[in-house]
Amino acid sequence: MKKITIKIPNHKYAFFMELIQNLGLEKVKSEGTREEVIKGIKQGFKEMNLNQEGESNGNELKDFLDDL
């Protein structure tokens, strides 16, 4: 089994958690304090912007889903 960490904007968190739970994965765990979550979200957006600008190689969604 593999473990992943995903950074999600606050306004999409509830939807994402419901989606993941409905996929029937073995365990869904939410971690971190509010400050840690906000810091992680900001970092995620920085990485997303770098990826969109071509300065970073992000993972393809297909590869992510294949790993599931």
C-alpha positions as CSV (number, residue, x, y, z in Angstrom):
1,M,0.0,0.0,0.0
2,K,1.2,3.5,-0.8
3,K,0.7,6.7,1.2
4,I,0.2,10.1,-0.3
5,T,-0.1,13.7,1.0
6,I,-2.3,16.1,-0.9
7,K,-2.6,19.8,-0.3
8,I,-6.1,21.1,-0.8
9,P,-7.6,24.6,-0.6
10,N,-9.8,25.2,2.5
11,H,-12.9,25.8,0.3
12,K,-12.5,22.4,-1.4
13,Y,-11.6,20.3,1.6
14,A,-15.1,19.1,2.6
15,F,-15.8,18.1,-1.0
16,F,-12.5,16.3,-1.4
17,M,-12.9,14.4,1.9
18,E,-16.3,13.2,0.9
19,L,-15.0,12.1,-2.6
20,I,-12.1,10.2,-1.1
21,Q,-14.3,8.5,1.5
22,N,-16.7,7.4,-1.2
23,L,-13.9,5.8,-3.2
24,G,-13.7,3.2,-0.4
25,L,-10.1,3.7,0.5
26,E,-8.9,1.8,3.5
27,K,-8.2,4.9,5.7
28,V,-8.7,8.6,5.3
29,K,-6.9,10.7,7.9
30,S,-6.8,14.5,8.4
31,E,-3.8,15.8,10.1
32,G,-2.3,19.1,11.2
33,T,-3.3,22.2,13.0
34,R,-5.1,25.0,11.2
35,E,-1.9,26.9,10.8
36,E,-0.1,23.9,9.4
37,V,-2.9,23.3,7.0
38,I,-2.9,26.9,5.8
39,K,0.9,26.8,5.4
40,G,0.6,23.6,3.4
41,I,-2.1,25.1,1.2
42,K,0.1,28.1,0.4
43,Q,3.0,25.8,-0.4
44,G,0.7,23.8,-2.7
45,F,-0.3,26.9,-4.6
46,K,3.3,27.9,-5.0
47,E,4.1,24.5,-6.4
48,M,1.1,24.6,-8.7
49,N,2.2,28.0,-10.1
50,L,5.7,26.7,-10.7
51,N,4.3,23.7,-12.5
52,Q,2.0,25.9,-14.7
53,E,4.9,28.2,-15.5
54,G,7.0,25.2,-16.6
55,E,9.5,25.6,-13.8
56,S,8.6,22.3,-12.1
57,N,7.7,18.8,-13.2
58,G,4.5,17.9,-11.5
59,N,3.0,14.4,-11.5
60,E,0.3,13.6,-14.1
61,L,-3.2,12.9,-12.7
62,K,-3.2,9.6,-14.7
63,D,-0.1,8.5,-12.9
64,F,-1.6,9.4,-9.6
65,L,-4.8,7.5,-10.3
66,D,-2.8,4.5,-11.6
67,D,-1.0,4.3,-8.3
68,L,-4.3,4.0,-6.5
